[in-house]
Amino acid sequence: MRCLRATSFLLLILVGSASMAWANKATKLDLLEPSPLTVEVKSVSGEKYDLVSYTDPLEFYLSADCRFDKKPGFQEHDLNELSFHADALSTDLVSPSLQDKSLGYWVTTPLDHAKFVLKTEYRAGPGGSRFADPIKACNDELARRFFNDPNTSREAILAEGFDLKVPDGGRLKVSLTCNPVVKAGFSDFRDRTELFDLQIRCLPSAAAKSKLVDGETVKIKSFNVVRAKAEARCPAKVPFKASITSQAQVSGQAWLEYLPAGPGSPPAGTSKKVPWSMKKAGQATSTFEQPWNPDSGKWIKGKTRLVVSWKDSRGKTWTEKSAPVSFQRRCTATGGGLALAPKIDGGTVRIKSFAVQKKKATIKCPGKVTFRATITSKERTSGQVWLETVPKVGRPHPVKGGKKRSWSIKKPGQATSTIEQPWNPSKKGEWMAGRTRLVVSWKDAKGKTYTARSKPVDFSRQCTKTVQLAPIRR
């Protein structure tokens, strides 16, 4: 089997020659019944068709003959040449089995309705090629179907695929040359051209199918109330945390559904719908709040579930509901306030410890002095923390080059962290004393700021001298 040869159009050539002194004629050449050529096109990206993945063999029938009059030394109907070419196709002869020549194959005439089979492979041809572009044909049909049915996404169309028929989409040209071994004579030529149909299979795309949105795309992985039983200053809000998973990019709406839970519980109903979206497949966590303001100061039960809606690739709306979550709340006071608002004041936060890691050390300057601090809090709270220099004379001030940092404690307890002070005195090689304290700030529910300061910590540092060597002169 020869290597495939890319050419600008499909061409069969039969070549022959004879002595100039005697007649040499291509007397017959008929190209018959070229079969439709099937071409398969893939979508690798899942967004459009972008690759011709396979072409079927091309079948046709050929009748040919050459006449040699009074040709001494040769028998009539001697060897002749046969070649193949196709618009935007590489070809190789599968059947019948013929011997290769430089530009084609040797063949003995006459041929009487002989079947030929060419292996083909798509190669994008130059401008003006008769061969219809199968990739463009698939993408044009994709655009047409999406325009006529905008509720169906491109991914949905690509995932299913479709077939096209392009009449006269390819061209086959046949040329015959009789007796191509030219000595003292000449060769006679004849050619024929036929068009054939293209059967284009725009294949279903696995990449597009993975992007499809359907009724199974979205799942509520978890839905929980922040505290199952708690007191609150009413009117208040009951917070919930939800985790939603999706197999593709999707968006929709979400809301809370209130269910009957017993005497005094809120009436059945729903919250306001809010939009939600996921830009890619994965998981997202969000917080939802339910207003809470019963008349009674007793413990009241509540039951709530989350509802999520979205549209699939065909425009159909789907919903997913979580399991109901039960909780209890008791209003301790009225007049406003945040849901489950903790009581935060000047005594909520305390600096438990603040110490320098090394009281005396030699370092490379500019350097840093590291401190370790432990902060305790009676409630969930957050704020800012920074370092202050405490001089022997004068007022304390923020350390030079230092910055305020955010801190938070998510539940009552304590947290330990390190904080660094820049150190780069002007005098190098001498021991320099320092005195630093920690400052912590936080706010209560009304926005009032409170501050706590640690006791000053003494330390000393010596900066190592940097020795510069004079350059060596040669």
Buried (B, 14 or more C-beta within 10 A) or exposed (E): EEEBBBBBBBBBBBBBBBBEEEEBBBBBBBBEEBBBBBBBBBBEEBBBBBBBEBBBBBBBBBBBBBBBEEBEEBEEBBBBBBBBBBBBBBBBBBEEEBEEBEBBBBBEBBBEEBEBBBBBBBBEBEEEBBBBBBBEBBBEBBEEBBEEEEEBBBBBBBBBBBEBEBEEBBBBBBBBBBBBBBEEBEBBBBBBBBEBBBBBBBBBBEBBBEBBBBEEBBBBEBBBBBBEEBBBBBBBBBBBBBBBBBBBBBEBBBBBBBBEBEEEBBEEEEBEEEEBEBEEBEEBEEEBBBBBEBEEEEEBBBBBBBBBBBBBBEEEEBEBEBEBBBBBBBBEEEEEBBBBBBEBEEEBBBBEBBEBEEEEBBBEBEBBBEBEBBBBBBBBBEBBBBBBBBEEEEEBEEBEEBEEEEBEBEEEEEBEEEBBBBBBEEEEEEEBEBBBBBBBBBBBEEEEEBEBBBEBBEBBBBBEEEEEEEEEEE
